[in-house]
Amino acid sequence: MLIVAAAALPLVACDPISLTLFGVGTAAGVSHTLSGIAYKTFTAPQKKVSKASTVALGRMGITVETRETNADGIETISATALDRSIEVVLEPLSPKATRMRSMAKTGILMDQATATEIILQTEQALAGVK
């Protein structure tokens, strides 16, 4: 029993780190994947979230390149910011709920901080969109 306790001792230091990293993303109400993609569901129609995301990208100085909506109503916004390519996907879940996915890449590397900030700025802008 003493050997098992001694062997587990180095693992104790890892737990606070993992809990802190988990708490950072969930505290803001934004979910993340291991690949660096950020997600959030808004209680607002897709049209409002789309307008708010446009305002948010503009505030951040990110240039919208294209907007496409498929047959299922899923809107994809492609944008650029210096050396980053941005993709925002808005998926209607119901007439009053929209799921947003934000992804920012520099080459092959994911920029989770920028993806999260786009969602947070969209949330702020949504408060002013009518």
Secondary structure in CASP SS format (residue, H / E / C, confidence):
PFRMAT SS
TARGET T0000
AUTHOR 0000-0000-0000
METHOD secondary structure of the structure
MODEL  1
M C 1.00
L H 1.00
I H 1.00
V H 1.00
A H 1.00
A H 1.00
A H 1.00
A H 1.00
L H 1.00
P H 1.00
L H 1.00
V H 1.00
A C 1.00
C H 1.00
D H 1.00
P H 1.00
I H 1.00
S H 1.00
L H 1.00
T H 1.00
L H 1.00
F H 1.00
G H 1.00
V H 1.00
G H 1.00
T H 1.00
A H 1.00
A C 1.00
G C 1.00
V C 1.00
S E 1.00
H E 1.00
T C 1.00
L C 1.00
S C 1.00
G C 1.00
I C 1.00
A E 1.00
Y E 1.00
K E 1.00
T E 1.00
F E 1.00
T C 1.00
A C 1.00
P C 1.00
Q H 1.00
K H 1.00
K H 1.00
V H 1.00
S H 1.00
K H 1.00
A H 1.00
S H 1.00
T H 1.00
V H 1.00
A H 1.00
L H 1.00
G H 1.00
R H 1.00
M C 1.00
G C 1.00
I C 1.00
T E 1.00
V E 1.00
E E 1.00
T E 1.00
R E 1.00
E E 1.00
T E 1.00
N C 1.00
A C 1.00
D C 1.00
G C 1.00
I C 1.00
E E 1.00
T E 1.00
I E 1.00
S E 1.00
A E 1.00
T E 1.00
A E 1.00
L C 1.00
D C 1.00
R E 1.00
S E 1.00
I E 1.00
E E 1.00
V E 1.00
V E 1.00
L E 1.00
E E 1.00
P E 1.00
L E 1.00
S E 1.00
P C 1.00
K C 1.00
A E 1.00
T E 1.00
R E 1.00
M E 1.00
R E 1.00
S E 1.00
M E 1.00
A E 1.00
K E 1.00
T E 1.00
G C 1.00
I C 1.00
L E 1.00
M E 1.00
D C 1.00
Q H 1.00
A H 1.00
T H 1.00
A H 1.00
T H 1.00
E H 1.00
I H 1.00
I H 1.00
L H 1.00
Q H 1.00
T H 1.00
E H 1.00
Q H 1.00
A H 1.00
L H 1.00
A C 1.00
G C 1.00
V C 1.00
K C 1.00
END
